[in-house]
């Protein structure tokens, strides 16, 4: 299967998981073509001040790969800064959050996979 850039669906989610502003989603794989243990594979763009609020995933793990910009990520109850090339992995129901507190856009590859 080949999916061209212009064929990928996009959407905007407001106040995602109780966060502030908007998160722009560009799905890399449509839901109907997603491999069986993958629930989400999307490119997220957050403008300055945008965030995904604190949340967890029961029976799932979430991976953030920072493509560009600087992310503030809640990891184990501690805020950490991640830059392009850095990865955050949150397993199970561990609380996590993502925010852009910087002047440049934050672009993140986000993946949610089932634990088993």
Order of alpha helices (4+ residues) and beta strands (2+ residues): beta-beta-beta-beta-beta-beta-beta-beta-beta-beta
